[in-house]
Amino acid sequence: MSRPVQFNTNVKVVEMPEGYSGEGFFATSFDKVIGMARKNSIWPLPFATSCCGIEFMATMAAHYDLARFGSERIGFTPRQCDLLMVMGTIAKKMGPVLRQVYLQMAEPRWVIAVGACASSGGIFDTYSVLQGIDQVIPVDVYVPGCPPRPEAILDGVMRIQDLVGQESLRRRHSDRYKDLMNSYGIQ
């Protein structure tokens, strides 16, 4: 007796950019092709210090499987990664270290603040805890929760993918982006 074939419905389908297609070819703009390639090959760098790091481990495990979204390769060196995922409580003494890790990443780079502590200091309103990592580095996406569920972390990664896919190649050279970096003291 044969069993029916089951298809995995959790597999993400790569969306083709807008363009003109004909028999045997597809034409679109260079920006859209680069955006699609970047969007589906993000290399995250986890900077986990607390319970949010445990939720990130669950996100990487088989049940949620972050690899479905093109983030299969987790890097632990900033020079090879393009997404900094800050998870957990960041002490003020760790602020310069976090900034140094951010500066060692090559452009283009994106940042996710995962959890209440990384976003706003969480329940730790004390002299020693940084009240949000956006005091030392720019943040692209905030993931709420204490700790956030793996589904929320996946949603944050998908929001980063949307930003990456729509970002112009010239955005990083714009005056607005340079002003943002200057406001953080980054050249």
ZALUMLUM-946349 format. One record per residue (C-alpha): x, y, z. Coordinates in steps of 0.001 Angstrom, whole numbers, padded with zeros to 6 digits, always signed. Each point is the difference from the previous one (the first is absolute). Layout:
// residues N
XYZ;...
This chain:
// residues 187
+000000+000000+000000;+001544+003304-001039;-000128+003108+002129;-001000+003370-001453;+002831+002417-000630;+000094+002870+002482;+001489+003305-000973;+001705+002253+002482;-002177+003126+000102;+002521+001900+002128;+002506+000472-002836;+000360+003638-000963;-000524+000750-003689;+002469+002443-001538;-001883+002889-001540;+001235+001139-003377;+000532+003744-000396;-002092+002049-002387;+001237-000219-003536;-000618-001123-003543;+000023-003682-000799;-000057-001763-003294;+000717-003461-001245;+003377-000920+001444;+000898+003334+001604;-000879+002374+002811;+000961+003698+000116;-000133+002272+003027;+002074+002719+001637;+003342-000670+001654;-001272+001449+003332;-002813-002558+000145;+002255-002966-000731;+002524+001067+002646;-002849+000631+002467;-001428-003465-000598;+003413-001630+000451;+000724+001918+003212;-003482-000623+001361;+000328-003756-000319;+003579-000357+001270;+000228+001909+003273;+002800-001111+002325;-000945+000815+003602;+002424+000676+002839;-001652-000801+003349;+000989+002254+002906;-001922-001817+002725;+000403+000703+003683;-003171-001199+001742;-003232-001947-000351;-000672+001402-003476;+003023-001996-001148;-001758-003198+001080;-003018+000958-002111;+002361+000630-002914;+001381-003516+000447;-003558-001301-000257;-000446+002060-003163;+003045-001685-001530;-001166-003497+000979;-001942-002374-002221;-003510+001052+001021;+000321+003648-001113;+003087-000337-002234;+001348+003447-000842;+001888-001621-002900;-003240+000062-002021;+000434+003763-000286;+003523-000031-001429;+001677+000508+003381;+001442-003463+000291;+003547+001096+000615;+000407+001497+003446;+003276+001853+000229;+001954+000854+003090;+002346+002438-001639;-001303+003478-000857;+002082+000285-003161;-002042-002710-001740;-003512+000868+001200;-002484+002637-001104;-002735-000271+002668;+000755+000731+003649;-002615-001567+002272;+000325+001514+003476;-001883-002089+002548;-000176+000581+003730;+001153+002457+002617;+002879+002228-001065;+001954+001554+002851;+001450+003477-000519;+003481-001513+000155;-000923-002193-002979;-001161+002976-002077;+003470+000752-001438;+000521-003698-000771;-003335-000166-001835;+000902+003131-001932;+003393-001483-000942;-001671-003180-001265;-002398+002139-002052;+002854+002022-001492;+001900-003167-000959;-002913-001153-002154;+000246+000832-003682;-002591+002161-001725;-002818-000616-000629;-000905-001011+003538;-003269-000204+001887;-000914-000264+003696;-002862-001705+001838;-000643+000765+003685;-001607-003175+001352;-001981+000229+003224;-000897+002711+002459;+003499+000272+001486;+001766+000672-003291;-002786+002324-001147;-000521+002097+003140;+001869-001474+002967;-002980-002147+000982;-000749-000293+003688;+003542+001032+000867;-000337+003760+000466;+003330+000273+001807;+003184+002013-000299;+001931-002920-001503;-002348-001088-002808;-000113+001666-003398;-003572+001173-000590;-000143-001170-003588;+002803-000794-002413;-001113+002869-002224;+002043+002201+002339;+003208-001433-001491;-000898-001429-003443;-002862+000549-002478;-002746-002640+000075;-002055-001076-003015;-002581-002317+001602;-001222-000396+003583;-001435-003368+001115;-002211+000426+003097;-000391-002521+002797;+001568-001126+003232;+001238-002375-001301;-001481+000075-003502;-001363-003229-001409;+001883-001589-002919;-002871+001052-002274;+000693+003630+000908;+003698-000420-000801;-000927-001532-003362;-002306+002957-000625;+002885+002363+000750;+002232-001845-002466;-002723+000193-002648;-000317+003750+000592;+003762+000336-000453;-000316-001992-003224;-002644+002445-001219;+002319+002939+000799;+002950-001682-001692;-001979-000929-003104;-001326+003546-000497;+003199+001873+000860;+001577+001923-002817;+003666-000589-000726;+000495+003762+000323;-001681+000381+003432;+003234-000538+001919;+001572+002921-001882;-002892+002402+000569;+000260+003103+002152;-002766-001282+002286;+001930-003207+000752;+003233+001920+000567;-001830+002335+002407;-001342-003015+001905;+003491-001483+000334;+001403+003395+001053;-002661+000262+002721;+001519-003177+001497;+003546+001261-000523;+000683-002539-002749;+001934+001132-003069;
